[in-house]
Amino acid sequence: MPAGAYTLAPDLFAWLSDQGRLAVQVFLVIAGFLAAASLAPDGMLRVDRPVARILQRYGRLVMPYLAALTVCVLVAAVVRPWLDEEVVPASPTFGQLIAHGLLLQDLLGYESLSTGVWYVAIDFQLFALALALVGLPTLLQRASGASGTGGAPLSASARWLPVALVLGLAITSLALFNRNARLDDTAFYFFGTYGLGMLVFWIGRATRFSTWQSALALLVLVGAGALAIDWRSRIATALVTALLLAIAQRRHWLSPPHWPTVAVPLQRLGRMSYSLFLIHFPVLLAMNAAVANAGPHGAWFDAAGLVATFALSVGAAALLYRWVETRQASWRAVFALFAALVISGLVVSH
């Protein structure tokens, strides 16, 4: 459909094809911002059981992810005879299905079963890495016999250490790791952007305007230095997003009472945006197959198909959000969805 509708707005479609992926940088900055708010709003880790928190994160991520992957595997099997093989994922193998369920598909070199699922794996890696960084000082204090909860108070240096660790790894990622494409299956490649989001949250907690201003200037210098070393539009996008978040946080624009009326429907879409991100590809596959086999048609028919795909994707996302994403994560539910993915994949492969 995009190829068919291309002639109606060639510049727009070319821009979306070349630059649309920059939206991922916005996701990463916001994800880092929210991770800092959840894990360490004051800089120090506020999680009693870090391993349990990581497992909880895995469960929340993979429940809608596994359900959407199952739908994608089934839809791909149905439309495979009607569409170009390069567009449709190949029939999955057992190892491929297990790797996807464990969020290891890219690290193990398996072909993706759906578009964008690499981001889910990276998000999980980044969350675990961020938790490790902000929890290291507390772990070291406990190992040395000190107590950060009810015993000897944490030293001033220990309180600043998590922020320093995040800043240091973010700078290293921006200057080195993000310039090595061979690392793009790991959290280290993306931590520069994610770290910007974490740092912006902590900067926003500054009570004095002069402190906020100085910290933000340091953040700008870090971003500008990374761009001076090697200009990357993705890093520029992330830096602008971080600065906008900093301003919005300082002016309290992130609180619901300050949102304009037009933001209400966007807020509803925002709640189910993860489900939309996961489910849109199988809907797109199905609609592409339907339009491609609808007989001779013009560009406007393909454009209408794209509009219909968006509407159907939102509807499918609403169902996935209601039936799966909002359900309380449990290992029984994760196992059932994991089993459904594996069984579905094996059935359509034979």
N, C-alpha and C positions, 0 to 999 in steps of 0.2 A: 504493500500500500504506500509506504513512503516513496518508493521509486516511482510509482504511478502518479502520485500527487506532486512530485518534484517540480514539474513545469509550472505549477501555479504560483510557487514562491521559492524559486531556486536559491536565493540568498538565505532565506530563513532555514530551509532544509540543510543547506551546506553548513550554516553556522551551528545548527543543532548537532549535525554529524561530527563536526570538528571540535566544538567547544562545549557541547551540552554536558559532557562528563565532568566539567569543572564544578558542577553542582555537588559532586562528591566531597569537595573540599569544604563546602558549607556544612555538610553532614558531619564531617570529622571534627570541625571546630566546635560545633554545638554538642557533639557527643563528649568531647573532652570537657567542655563547660559543665555539662550535667554530671559527668563522672566525678569531677572535683566537688560539686555540690553534694553529691550523694556519699562519697567515700571520706572526704576530708574537708569539710567546709571551712575549718580554721587552719588548714595546713597539715594537721596531724590526723592519722587514720582513726576513724570512728567506727570500726568494725571489730566485733569481739572474736568472730571466727572467720578469718579471711578465706580459708579453703571452702567453707560452707557458702560464703558469699559468691565465690567464683562459680561453684556448682549451681547456685541459685540463678546466677546470670546466664549460665548455659541453658538451664531449663526454660527460662523466660524467652530466650532468643530462639531456641530450636522448636518449640511447640508449633507456632505458626509457620516457621520455616519448613519443618518436616511435612506439615499438611500441604503447603503450597508446592513443595517439590513432588509430592505424590500426585497432585493434580497435574503438574507439568509433565511428569513421566507418562501419565495416561493420555493426556492430550497429544503429546508428541507422537505416541504410538498410533493414534487415530489419524493424524494429519500427515504422517511421514510419506505415504504414497502420493500425496497431492502437492507437496511443496518441495522446493530445492533442498537437497540433503545438507547443504552448507548452512541453511537457516535453521533446520530442525536438529536438536541434539540426537546423537546416535543412541541406539538401544543400550541401556546401562549394563555394566557387569556387576557381579556381586561385590568385588572390592571397591568399585566406584561408588556403589550405594552406601557401603559401610563408611568409606572415607568422607562422603558428604554428610552423613549423620553425625560424625565426630568432628566436623568442621576442619578436616585435614586434606580436602581434595586438592588444593593448590600446592601445599607443601609436599604431597605425595605424587604430584604430576598427573592427576586425573583430569580429563576434560569435564567442563562444567555441565551440569544437568539443566541449568537455567541461567538466565542472564542476571548478573548482579550478586550471585550468591557468594562470590569472593569477599564482598564487603561484610557479610555477616561473620565470616571467619576472621577477618581483620579486626572487626569491632570487638570480638571476643578476646583476641590476642591483646589488643590495646587496653581493654579493661583490666585484664589480668596483670599486664605490665605496669599500668598505673597504680594498681593496688599494691603491687610489690614495692614500687618506688616509695609511695607515701607510708607504707607500713614498715620499711626497713629500720628507721630510727627507733621505733617502739620495740621491734624485735631485738635490736642490739642492746637496748637498755634492759630488757628482760633477761637477755643472755648474760649481762654483766651483773645481774642481781638487783638492778634498780627497778622501780615500778612507776609506770605512767598512769596508773589508775588506783589512786588511794594510797600509794606509798610515797617515795621521794619524788618530788615534782621533776618533770623533764626540764633539762637545762635550756637556756635561750638558744644555744647553738643547735640543740636537737630539734627544737620547734621550727627552726628555719631550714633544717636539713632536707625535709621532703620537698619543699619548694625549690631548693638549690639542685636537688637531684633531677627533678622534672625539668628545670631550666637547662641544666647541663646536657641531659639526653636530648631535649628538644633542639638545642643548638647543634649538637653532633649530628642529629638526624637531618636537619636543614642543610648543614654544610657538607655532609659526607653521604650518609645512608640514602637520602632521597635522590641523590645523583647517580646511584647505582641501580640500574633497572633489574639486576639479578636478585635484588632484595625485596622486590615489590610483592612477594608472597608473605612477607613478614611484617610484624608491627613496627620494627625499627625504621622501615622505609617511610611510614606514615606518622610516626610519633611527633615529628616536628609540627605538623598541623594540629594533631590531637593535643599536644602539649600547649600550643598557643591558646586553645580553648580553656584548658585547666588554669593556665596562668592568668588569663583574663578574669576568670571567676574570682581568684584570690585577690587580684588587683582591685576588683570592685568592692571587696570587703574593707578596703582602707577607709578609715574614718576621716582622715585629714585630706583635704583637696590637694595639698602640695605633695603628699605621699602618693596619692593616686596619679597625679600628673607625672611625677618622676618615674614611677614604675611603668606607666604607659609609654613614656618616652624611651625607656630601656627596651620595652617590647618592640617598638618601632625600629630601634637601632638593630635589634636582633634580626628582624625581618628584612630590613634594608640591606644588612650585611650579607644575608643569605642570597638575596637577589643580585647583589653586586658580584658575588662569587660566580653565580650562574643564574641568569634570568630564567624563571619558570613561571608561566602564567598561573599554574595551580597554586604556587606559594603566594603569589600576589593576591589571588582570590582569597586564600585563607587569611592573609594579613588584613585585608579590607574587612572581611567578615568578623575577625577578632576585634578590630577597632570599633565597628558598628555595635557589636555586643557590649563592649566596654562603655560606650556612650549610652546605650539603651539601659544598661544596668545602673549606671550612675544617675540617670534621670528617672529611674523607676518605671520605665516603659514596659518592663517585662511582667509587671503585675497586672492581673486582669482588670482592676478598676480603671486603669489607664489606657486600655485598648479601645480603639474606635469600634463603632457598631459593625463595620464591615468585617472586622476580624472574627466575629462569632462563627460564621460558617467556615472560615478558614481554620478556626480552632477545632471544629468538628472533624474536618479533613485531616488536620494535624494529628489527632488522636489515633487515627487508623492509617497513618501514612506508612508505617512499617508493613502492615498487611497489604497495602496498595503496592508498595515496592516489591513485595514477594510474589503477588498473584498476577501482576499485570502481564507478565510474559506468556503464560499459557493462554490468557485471553487473547493476546495479540496473535499468537500462533493460530488459534481457532478462527479468528476473524480474517487473518491473511488467507487461510485455506478457503474460507467461504467466499471471499471476494475474488480470489484468483480463479475460482471455478464457477464464477457467476456469468461466464460468457463475455463477449466483447464489451468493453466499457471505457469511458474516458477518465480523465484526471479527477473530475469532480466526484465521481463515484468512489474513487480511492480516498479522496479527502473526507467524504462522508463516512467511509469505513473507519478512518482514523478517529473521527469524532465519536462514532458509535463505540469504538474500542475503549476510548477513555471513559465513557459513561458506563459501559459494562464492567470495566476494571474497578471503578469506584463501587459499583454494586457488589461485585465479588469480594472486594476488600471489606465492605461492611459486614458481609456474612462471615468472612474469615476472622475479622476482629471480634464479632459477637460470639461466635461459636468456639473459637480457639484462643485467640490472643488474650481476651479478658478472663479466661478461666484460670483458676489458681494452678500454678505449675506444680506438678507432682511427678515423681519418678514413674509411677504407674502410667500416667498419661504420656510421658515422654517415651517410655518403652512401647506403648501401643502405637503411637504415631511412627516411631522408628520401624517397628515391625510392618506397619502398613506400607511404608515406603519401600522396604526391602522386598516384601511379597509382591507388590505391584510391579516393581522393576523386574523381578525375575519372571513374572507371568508374561509381561509384554515382550520379554527378550526371547521367549521360546514359542 
